[in-house]
Amino acid sequence: MPKVYARRVTVAAGSAAALVCTLLLSGQTAQAAPPSPPDVATARTYLADIKEQAEGPQDGYSRDKFPHWIDQGGNCNTREVVLKRDGTDVQTDSKCAATSGTWKSAYDDGVWTKSSDVDIDHVVPLSEAWKSGAAQWTTAHRQEFANDLTHSQLIAVTDNVNQQKGDKDPAKWLPPKASFHCEYARMWVWVKHVYSLTADSAEKAALKKILDGC
């Protein structure tokens, strides 16, 4: 990816993180969901522009190559920022750990009052990204991807639902809540478009089917 593009993503992500952390520290609520993905028509255009290509090998992949849950300021790491953003009435201690709150998972409508029952899902999984182009990125750029608060890449969801998803793409897994499929597809396409990741034929076909039915 060209350096100028990577820098633009870095600046945007940094600005968004700073805004979220400022709101957290001031006791205000930033928002109750990830950034809204593009509308259906735009998502269809983005999907058409995504390069269709078979997934690359898993060789060399490690989650450690995508440094995640990095410091976002104010003693908060990325996970803690998303927990605060996506929850309701979230209270945190001096170390920014969530001590109480309520989280409703968009994937399955599960409602949780313990942060330990909530995972922060990478909408486009790290392993999927690796096989779709991220293997060629720098570690710094993979870190941006793994901690992206600017696009719809991070969302707080029920932990075991996230574990069921694993690293599957939309041709192999979709959220149990069918009414969320359209938004999920828009989120997925936006992230892949922004980061110039590829998609295999089955993945593109599944996403097209979802978006055409929105």
Secondary structure, DSSP 8 states (H G I E B T S, - for coil): --HHHHHHHHHHHHHHHHHHHHHHHTT----SSS-----HHHHHHHHHHS-B------TT--GGGS--S-B-STT-BHHHHHHHHHSEEEEE-TT--EEEEEEE-TTT--EESSGGGEEEEESS-HHHHHHTTGGGS-HHHHHHHHT--SSTTEEEEEHHHHHHHTT--TTT---S-GGGHHHHHHHHHHHHHHTT--B-HHHHHHHHHHHHT-
